[in-house]
Amino acid sequence: MRWWMGLIAVCLAAAVFAQDFESTKQAADEGDADAQYRLGLMYTEGRDVGKNDAEAVEWFILAAQQENVKAQYRLGQMYAKGQGVARNDVEAMLWFRKAAQHGNEDAKAALAAVEKTNTTRVHDVDYLKKGMKASVARRLVLKDHWIPNRSRHARKTPMLSIEKPFIKKGFVEIEVCAVDRPVCVLKYRKKQVCLEVGIEGEEGEPDSMRVTGWTHACEPDN
């Protein structure tokens, strides 16, 4: 009798969990940022659904773009760890910084840690400085024989309106920009080494962009 009661309890719990996933998924599909964040957590934890870090990243991105601070922090973690997405310290710093600007203390600590790591790692581009004008940084990088290396994936992606002024200014190395604010990544390569430079400024004003960070934790596109 107890065996059957236990089985019934397990079945009921499974039904509740399945219903929770379906309701969260429906809300996420309808654009609810909190639901998109919760769905991302479900995929990272394998809760009520098979574990899928790549799928989690997609949902965190959608929520983060709607200013969900928790999603911004988790997205930064995914990029910093290379979990479900290629490791990219520049992207990690961009999302950590955004969450930190909204007061997330964990994001502030994570941002400081990644920035410290990159300061010690990137020894061959010590001419780059935070706050340096992007145009100046670009000139120094090109002078040092780094080659613009926009990935094939980026080239196939429809150009955002925020990217057009930079392309007109000759920034052919624009790898990606945020959808809702002027935060971009410039990508270069030298032989088999990759360099990504994060820049931020005022929308539509390439000359206002300044360096926020840089990293070699990326893959060059051949």
ABEGO torsion letter per residue (X at the ends): XAAAAAAAAAAAAAAAAAAAAAAAAAAAAAGBAAAAAAAAAAAAAGBGBBBBAAAAAAAAAAAAAAGBAAAAAAAAAAAAAGBGBBBBAAAAAAAAAAAAAAGBAAAAAAAAAAAAAAAAABAAAAABBBGBBAAAAAAAAAAAGBBBBBBAAAAABBBBAAAAAAAAAGBAABABBBAABBBBBBBBBBEABBBBBBBBBBBGBAAABBBAEBBABBBBBX
